[in-house]
Amino acid sequence: MKCEVNTITIKNLSTLSDHSAVARVASLMAGDTHSATHDWREVEIVKIAQRGNTYTVTDKE
């Protein structure tokens, strides 16, 4: 069996720290879309757009 790993790119255009943006994209990739975009108060704080292997994190506004 051959396993190929592709590179992903994360563009953080939000006010979040880079670490937080990476963690949110990881949540999205794991299938947890709600936690990826909402804070602990259930307020949507970011949008994450995917185009190919590039994920762009922006503020909700």
C-alpha positions as CSV (number, residue, x, y, z in Angstrom):
1,M,0.0,0.0,0.0
2,K,1.3,3.4,-0.9
3,C,0.3,6.5,1.1
4,E,0.9,9.9,-0.3
5,V,0.7,13.0,1.9
6,N,-0.1,16.4,0.3
7,T,0.9,19.8,1.6
8,I,-1.8,22.2,2.8
9,T,-1.5,25.9,3.0
10,I,-3.2,28.0,5.7
11,K,-3.7,31.7,5.1
12,N,-4.5,33.5,8.3
13,L,-6.2,36.8,7.4
14,S,-8.1,37.0,10.7
15,T,-7.3,38.6,14.0
16,L,-6.7,35.2,15.5
17,S,-3.1,34.0,16.3
18,D,-1.6,31.7,13.8
19,H,-1.7,28.9,16.3
20,S,-5.4,29.3,16.8
21,A,-6.0,29.5,13.0
22,V,-4.1,26.2,12.5
23,A,-6.1,24.5,15.3
24,R,-9.4,25.7,13.8
25,V,-8.4,24.4,10.3
26,A,-7.5,21.1,11.9
27,S,-10.9,20.9,13.6
28,L,-12.5,21.6,10.2
29,M,-10.5,18.9,8.5
30,A,-11.5,16.4,11.3
31,G,-15.1,17.1,10.5
32,D,-16.0,19.5,13.4
33,T,-17.2,22.5,11.3
34,H,-19.0,24.1,14.3
35,S,-16.0,24.2,16.6
36,A,-13.8,25.4,13.8
37,T,-15.8,28.6,13.3
38,H,-17.5,29.3,16.6
39,D,-16.2,30.3,20.0
40,W,-17.2,28.9,23.4
41,R,-20.3,31.2,23.6
42,E,-21.6,29.6,20.3
43,V,-20.9,32.9,18.4
44,E,-19.5,32.5,14.9
45,I,-16.1,34.3,14.9
46,V,-14.4,33.2,11.7
47,K,-15.0,31.9,8.2
48,I,-12.8,29.2,6.7
49,A,-12.8,28.9,2.9
50,Q,-11.1,26.0,1.2
51,R,-9.8,26.0,-2.4
52,G,-7.9,22.9,-3.3
53,N,-5.3,22.4,-0.5
54,T,-5.4,26.0,0.6
55,Y,-7.5,27.1,3.6
56,T,-8.1,30.8,4.2
57,V,-9.2,31.9,7.7
58,T,-11.0,35.3,7.9
59,D,-12.9,37.2,10.5
60,K,-16.7,36.7,10.3
61,E,-17.3,40.4,9.4
